[in-house]
Amino acid sequence: MSDNPKALAATAARTLLDAAGVPALDLALVLGSGWSSAADRLGEPLHTVDLADLPGFEAPTVAGHGGQLRVVRTANDKVGAVFTGRHHFYERRDVDAVVHGVRTAAAAGAGTVVLTNGCGGLNPAWPPGTPVLIRDHINLTGATPLRGATFIDMTEAYAARLRELARRVDPSLDEGVYVQFGGPQYETPAEVRMARVLGGDLVGMSTTLETLAAREAGMEVLGISLVTNAAAGTTDATLDHQEVIAAGRDAGPRLAELLRGLVAVL
């Protein structure tokens, strides 16, 4: 990644806007594990590009993640960027690479970002296939995309206004606290118990670093987790990434309808 990651994001943003023939973005969506099937229902396609063809990006390597960025016009005439995949901290790229998509969207004018992920659930009331709004997070990676004395208020990392809009689209949506571990190994039962003691409801391996970068850029953030499995130790089941992919596939129609409704009101 460049010594000046924000300048690289600005270059990627200009490349994207020129190719798509639009002056700016209004919003961005990052589709995590289980969410990529929703990409086709988010608006009128304006432009599609492989992420690897934009400055500073590489193709995602994790199964269940797409490798494209789509520019769409939504039902309420907003221009959105849809990232069908992301880079993860556990891929051992630097933090700037992890948040490059969010910074590129911000540099292109997006004031809102929807960050989605697949995660383990600690609440037995949320079976696999349940989408949950992220109310707050705990970052256990030990990393941050911020440099120097960059003091960002995180009191409302995930905008209450956007969560309320989401509940208008789907009144059944519950909310909880997301805990990011470093990965790529799944959490141990002891780590899950620790997350519960700390106040966590959801455990996963993405999202919090992107939220930090988004808040630094002044973006409003809506976070949504898809519970793809019960967290380790909460049941007798073992964990497998194929289970994550299958849960997303099975929940695909509901997720697509939720995101289609969201982009119409954001």
N, C-alpha and C positions, 0 to 999 in steps of 0.2 A: 504494500500500500504506500502511497505517496507520503512524503514528509509534510505535505499540506493537504490533509484529507478533505477539508472543506472546499478547497480550490478544485480538487479532483471531482468532488460531487457537483460543483457548479458546471464543470466541463461536461460531465455525463448528462446533467439536466439540459444544457443547451443542445447537446447532440440529440437527445430524446425529443425535445420540443420541436426542433427543426425537422426531424424525420416525420413526426406526427402531424406537423402543420398546425399546431395550436400555440397560442401565445403563453399559456400557463396551465398548470394543474390546479384543481380545487381540492382534491382529496387523493389519498392513496390507501390501498389495502394490501396487506402482506398475508398471503394464504399459507398457513402452516400445515402440519401433518393432518390429513383427513379433510382439508378444506378446498383442495384444488379443483374438485368437481364443480364448485360453484362459479368458476371463472367465466363460464359461457353465458351466464344469466345476469351479468352485472351492467349491461348497457350495450349501446350500438358500438361495434368495433371501429376504431379509427386507425389504429396502427398496432402491429405486433412485432416485437424484436426479441431475438435471443439475448438473454442477459449477458452472455459472454461476449457479445458484440458491442457492448457499451463500455466506455472508459471506466476502469476500476473494478469491473465485475468479473466473476468467473461463474461457470455453470455449477449450480448446486449438485451435490453428490449424494444426498440422502434419499433413499427410496421413499416414494410418496410425495416428493416435492417436484414441481415442474421447473422448467428452466427458461421461462419466457416472462417478458414484461408486456402487458397489454394496455393500451390507452383506449378508454371507452368514453362515450357520452351517455350519462345516466338519464333516467326517466325525468328528472327535474332539471335537465340541461346543464349539469355540471360535468367537468372533465376529470376523469379519475385514472390513476395508474394502478394496475393490478399486478402485483408481483406474485407469480405462481409458485415461487420457492424462495428460500432464504439461506444464508450461511449461518452456521452455528458456531458458538464459541468452542465447542469440543472438536471442531475440525482443525483446530490449532492454527487458524488464521488469526491475525491480530484483531483487536477489538474494532479498529476502524473499518476493517473489511466486513465485520458483522453488522455494523450500523450504516454501511454505505448506501443501502437502498433507501433508508429513512432520510438520510442527509440529502440524497439526490432528489427525492420527492419534495423535501422542504425547499431546496434550491430552485426547484421548478415552480414554486408558488403554492404548494399544497399546505393548507392550514389545519387539515384534519388527517389523522392516520388511524386506520383500523388494523390492529395487530391480532392475528389469530394464531392458535397453536393447538396441538394435541397434548394431553397431559394425563397424569394419574390423579384419581379422585380419592380424597380422604373421607368424604361424606357418603355414607351408604344410601342416602336418598338420591344420589346422582349416579345412576347406572351408566355403563358405556353407551355413548350416543347422546349424552346430555350436554348441550352448550351452556356455559356458565359465564356471566360477566365478571371481569376482573375489577374488584373494588380497590385493591392495593396490592403491593408486592413486597417480597423480601428477596434481595439479591445476595445469594450465597456464593457467587462466582469469585468474589474478591477482585473483580475488575470493574472498570468504568471507561466509557469513551471520552470523558471530560478530561481536559488537560489544565494543569496549573490551578490557580485560585479561581476556579469557575464554580461559583456557589449557586446552585439551582434549587429553587423551592420545589419540594416534592410532596407538599401537603395534600395536593389533589393531583397525583400523577395521572389518574384515569378520571376523565371529566365526568362529574355527576350529571351534567346536562346531556351528555351523549348517552350515558346509561339510561336515563329517563326516556330518551328518544327510542332506544333499543327496546325498552319495555312496552312502548306503544306499538311497536311492530310485533313483539311476542311477549304478551303479559306474563307468560309462565317462566320467564328467565329469572333465575336466582343469581346471586353474586357471592364472591368469595375472595380470599387472599391467595395469590399465586406465589409460589416459592421456586426460584430458579436455582438448580444445582448445575455443576459444571458439566456432568456427563463425560463420555457417552454411556457409561454404565448406568443402569437403572439404580434408583435409590435402594439402600438396604432397609429392612424393617425398622432398625434403630434410627436411621436417618429420617424415615417417615414419621416415627414417633416424635423426634426432635422438631420436625416441621410443624406437627400438630401443637406441640407445647409452645412454639413460637407464635402460633396464631394462624398457621397456614391451613388452607382447604384444598389446594391444588398443587401438584409438584410437576416440574418439567425442566426443559433444558434450553429455553429461548425467551425472547420477549423483553426481559427487564432492561437489557443493555440498549435495545432499540428504543424503549420508552425514555431512557435517560437522554439519548441523543435527540429524540423528538421534542422533549420538554426544553432542552437547551435551545433548540431552533424555534421555540415558541408555538409548537403545534399542540392542538388538542388531541388526546389519545383515547381511543376506545379499545379496550382489550377484551377478547372473547376466547375462552378455552373450550375445547371439546374434550370431555372426559372420554378417553379411549380405553381405559382400564382402571380397575381398582388398584390403588397404590400398594406397593410391596408390604406384606404383613397384615393388610386389612382383610384379606381372604387367604385361602390356601393355594390359590392359583399362582403359577409362575408367570413371568413377564416375557413377552416376545414382540419384536417390532412388527411382525406380520399381523398381530392382534390390533396394533395401532392402525395399520393400513385398512384392515377389515372393518374396524369400527367407523372409520371415516367414510368408507364406501357405503356402509349400511345407513349412515346418517346423512348421506349426501343430499337427498331431496330436501330434508328439513334445513340443512345448512344453506343450501342454495336459495331457498325461499327466505330465510332470515336475512342473508346478505343482500338479496334483491330488494327486500323491503327497506333495509337500512340505507342503501345508496339512494333510494328515492326520497329520503327525508333528511339526509345529512347536508 
